[in-house]
């Protein structure tokens, strides 16, 4: 860290602490807003990609478990959960922070072209319309499987989802059984995110991820597969594509924690808990609302049109463990992917034609394991050709 960066970080802390003292809002809200501003201002270390920044490296001997909240924000570590109000979330956070030993400083690798613009003349419905039912909504999409928690927020506020976290098992991903090298390329992404949603293009349901962090795997028939932790912000008006960070290995456990500090800023923390590698990045979110929280396995869209996603790689099975999403109202209430509310959406991924399921999610509904964990399984044409026409 150079001297100017250190000065900027100290100035950011002094300014924000001044806001804490002068604010007329309730103390808890003032602290949250002020810490959010530190997450924004302290991310002032440039990366090799314009517009993406990271945080200064913490000093030798830094321990995030015993650090102050201001120090956590200054160095980009996820905010500390309330140990008394949510001991399970705190235990997961403490485990991840204890394992964060090796700060990764390599070049980011942009992955452009994974989200295409909707062609002119297409009929687009930005949100699916649900009938009134009891329990989670069941939705088929051609590019995603998983769980989406929804609320009714129209702007980012204290009732928005502002944090999401989970541990993702990195699968052994391969080309589909029975496929030939003619396709040449398959992919799979395992993500946790905020503001992902389902929209319809000419009668075809597609999932748009919003803010996302997790694991991306690209399988090449004639080359080595690429396993990487990644993050991004993708919407109709946001940045297109994602960014690979450090490589991961099949069998590793990857922790992701995304923290939204305002409608236009978020931080994504990524950690390979097996190799102890981590880093955190600031993301411009272009108007995030926090109206959904999502745990998803997807195949990126579109190749080349709005309803032809990339072919799904065969991952057999993927586990998401210890998942949760937080809203600030109610002293940081945590919601879980096992939610059985009618506002919850369960996505099943189909092939391009929409006539068979190719990736399914198994959702529990009670107990810690049932509420916090998801299991994804590959089926259908992932065993016989790669899910393309």
Secondary structure, 3 states (H helix, E strand, C coil): CCHHHHHHHHHHHHHHHHHHHHCCCCHHHHHHHHHHHHHHHCCCEECCCCCCEECCCCCCCCCCCCCCHHHHHHCCCCCCCCCCCCHHHHHHHHHHHHHCCEECCCCCEEECCCCCCCCCCCCEECCCCCCCCCCCEEEEECCEEEEEEECCCCCCCCCCEEEEEEEEECCCCECCCCCCCCCCEEEEEEEEEECCEEEEECCEEEEECEEEEEEEEEEECCCCCEEEEEEEEECCCCCCCEEEEEECCCCCEEEEEEEEEECCEEEEEEEECCCCEEEEEEEECCCCCCCEEEEEEECCCCCCCCCCCCCECECCEEEEEEEEEEECHHHHEEECCCCCCCCEEEEEEECCCCCCEEEEEEECCCHHHHHHCEEEEECHHHHCCCCCC
